[in-house]
Amino acid sequence: MNGPFDQLDRTDGPFTLLLGRVGGMRVAGVVLAAGAGRRFGMPKALVDYRGTLLVDRAARVLTEGGCAPVLVVLGAAEAEVRAAAELRGVDVVSNPDWDSGMGSSFRAGLTALAGESADVAAALFLPVDMPGVTAEAVRRVAAHAAPDALAAASLDQRRSHPVLLGRAHWRGAAATAVGDAGARGYLRDHAVTLVRCDGVSEGFDIDRPADLDRG
């Protein structure tokens, strides 16, 4: 029986970013929004940040940055998030293993994308709790998209979000995504293009209620 990642090794074709497409191939966006937000006291997908739920804000940033499709991975309080959020123009992916850590949401997003057609060249990942990331940062990172690409935003010369993984890396990245690590281990062991986003993006996250005053 074929697995979800069995058709992911194509890296052929010319690649030029135009309106979310790379040489006629798409750049998908994935919002990781399944956590329970224990330190915050509630799922961060449901947190209101300046009049917008964090989950809707993150999805909008990816959409405005040119990503298509945009997937939102939900887990904790999924029914409440679906009822409260707009989730306009996105595909919702359910992660029943959300309590095992962000790695399971990362894998769920990649597994869902593996079912997309081969014209999805790369996936760009954004945690739900980083409202300082802008559509311009998404565009800058997505401009490096190709099936064999690995890229991430850089702030103060340090790797930040969003993170882009070309289709050829999905199988390997999914295999190493355990616990709360996400793609961290895979990126550490591979060459990553850092894309300077100073001045157009901020890398803070909303960890506790006091962080809502940031940005």
VOGU-3710 file (C-alpha; in Angstrom, 3 decimals, decimal comma):
1> mngpfdqldr> 0,000/0,000/0,000  1,301/3,415/-0,923  1,798/5,956/1,859  0,837/9,642/1,703  4,394/10,716/0,820  5,098/8,232/-1,976  4,715/10,772/-4,809  6,778/13,609/-3,377  10,180/13,231/-4,986  9,706/15,318/-8,145
11> tdgpftlllg> 12,048/18,309/-8,332  11,936/19,043/-12,057  10,732/22,215/-13,763  11,453/25,955/-13,919  10,519/28,004/-10,870  9,537/31,693/-10,755  7,216/33,043/-8,036  4,083/34,767/-9,353  0,904/35,229/-7,304  1,575/32,267/-5,051
21> rvggmrvagv> 2,804/30,082/-7,887  6,273/28,825/-8,727  6,637/28,191/-12,435  2,931/27,312/-12,493  3,249/25,450/-9,174  1,600/26,574/-5,959  3,031/27,475/-2,554  0,757/26,159/0,200  0,395/27,791/3,598  -0,117/25,893/6,852
31> vlaagagrrf> -1,215/27,441/10,149  -0,269/25,307/13,158  -3,150/26,006/15,556  -3,924/22,750/17,378  -2,368/23,364/20,799  -4,205/23,785/24,095  -2,274/26,922/25,074  -1,735/25,738/28,629  0,571/28,597/29,617  -1,860/31,095/28,156
41> gmpkalvdyr> -4,855/29,436/29,795  -6,805/28,645/26,616  -6,197/27,491/23,025  -4,358/30,284/21,243  -6,502/29,823/18,154  -9,317/31,381/20,197  -7,294/34,320/21,526  -8,439/37,752/20,377  -5,552/39,952/19,264  -6,553/43,493/18,404
51> gtllvdraar> -10,027/42,515/17,333  -9,180/39,363/15,371  -8,747/35,783/16,512  -5,144/34,664/16,167  -6,165/31,769/13,923  -7,944/34,072/11,469  -5,085/36,563/11,565  -2,512/33,876/10,704  -4,650/32,445/7,900  -5,168/35,909/6,433
61> vlteggcapv> -1,431/36,662/6,493  -0,695/33,483/4,537  -3,469/34,204/2,054  -2,389/37,812/1,538  1,183/36,586/1,169  0,127/34,539/-1,862  -0,215/31,034/-0,419  -2,746/28,678/-1,970  -4,156/26,504/-0,601  -4,088/27,595/3,040
71> lvvlgaaeae> -4,555/24,838/5,619  -5,333/25,362/9,303  -4,482/22,463/11,610  -6,842/22,302/14,606  -6,952/20,001/17,617  -7,704/21,288/21,124  -11,201/22,802/21,350  -11,651/22,217/17,622  -15,441/22,530/17,757  -15,186/25,843/19,610
81> vraaaelrgv> -12,645/27,181/17,133  -14,769/26,179/14,169  -17,767/27,916/15,743  -15,949/31,124/16,708  -13,472/31,663/13,872  -14,172/32,811/10,329  -11,740/30,338/8,729  -12,600/32,010/5,442  -11,165/30,400/2,329  -9,088/27,822/4,227
91> dvvsnpdwds> -9,100/24,045/4,531  -9,300/22,763/8,103  -7,190/19,728/9,021  -8,087/17,859/12,207  -5,237/16,588/14,371  -6,542/14,041/16,906  -3,008/13,658/18,316  -2,597/17,366/19,134  -1,759/16,642/22,777  1,494/14,916/21,747
101> gmgssfragl> 2,979/18,243/20,650  3,396/20,496/17,632  5,202/17,766/15,708  1,916/15,927/15,222  0,314/19,066/13,752  3,271/19,514/11,428  2,860/15,921/10,236  -0,910/16,348/9,866  -0,403/19,377/7,646  2,144/17,624/5,471
111> talagesadv> -0,007/14,503/5,203  -2,949/16,606/4,035  -0,762/18,375/1,478  0,620/15,083/0,205  -2,826/14,457/-1,229  -2,671/17,691/-3,228  -1,598/17,637/-6,851  2,084/17,860/-7,719  1,741/21,556/-8,610  2,085/22,359/-4,894
121> aaalflpvdm> 5,827/22,928/-4,951  6,394/23,886/-1,321  4,663/24,499/1,997  5,109/27,533/4,209  4,445/27,014/7,929  3,325/29,613/10,478  2,513/29,014/14,173  -0,791/30,550/15,206  0,731/32,561/18,049  3,028/34,856/16,027
131> pgvtaeavrr> 0,903/37,872/15,050  3,984/39,969/14,278  4,610/37,998/11,079  3,384/39,933/8,054  2,247/39,139/4,537  5,417/40,803/3,259  7,538/38,334/5,251  5,484/35,506/3,759  6,097/36,842/0,247  9,833/37,209/0,851
141> vaahaapdal> 10,217/33,640/2,078  7,847/32,192/-0,527  9,930/33,830/-3,261  12,551/31,133/-2,571  10,098/28,304/-3,191  11,076/25,258/-5,214  10,489/21,556/-4,620  14,012/21,186/-3,174  14,017/24,454/-1,184  14,472/25,013/2,542
151> aaasldqrrs> 14,083/28,630/3,652  13,072/30,653/6,684  12,655/34,250/7,733  15,650/35,808/9,463  15,340/38,425/12,220  18,462/39,892/13,807  20,422/37,211/11,923  18,503/34,436/13,665  16,135/31,963/12,064  12,489/32,731/12,683
161> hpvllgrahw> 9,105/32,136/11,028  7,625/31,520/8,546  9,494/28,410/7,423  9,330/27,023/3,889  9,841/23,377/2,949  9,976/22,225/-0,651  7,982/19,149/-1,552  11,087/16,973/-1,794  11,698/17,538/1,931  8,225/16,691/3,210
171> rgaaatavgd> 8,825/12,987/3,771  12,075/13,527/5,687  10,748/16,416/7,732  7,609/14,493/8,704  9,703/11,530/9,849  11,661/13,708/12,298  8,755/15,804/13,623  8,187/14,491/17,144  7,003/16,128/20,344  7,120/19,919/20,183
181> agargylrdh> 10,065/20,024/17,789  8,184/20,439/14,520  10,753/20,843/11,741  13,498/22,073/14,090  15,659/18,977/13,948  15,339/18,602/10,203  16,253/22,234/9,600  19,221/21,933/11,941  20,628/19,073/9,891  20,155/20,703/6,477
191> avtlvrcdgv> 21,234/23,906/4,762  18,534/26,555/5,132  18,334/29,797/3,167  17,740/32,633/5,623  15,605/35,436/4,217  16,081/38,787/5,888  12,769/40,143/7,202  14,014/42,814/9,615  11,803/45,856/9,440  8,827/44,050/7,916
201> segfdidrpa> 8,127/41,382/10,520  8,437/40,662/14,232  9,270/37,310/15,790  7,560/37,498/19,175  4,990/34,909/20,159  1,899/35,127/22,355  2,795/32,819/25,209  0,903/34,420/28,106  -1,878/37,038/28,363  0,670/39,765/29,123
211> dldrg> 2,156/39,226/25,635  -0,993/40,640/24,027  0,449/44,122/24,562  3,403/43,360/22,285  3,670/44,356/18,670
//
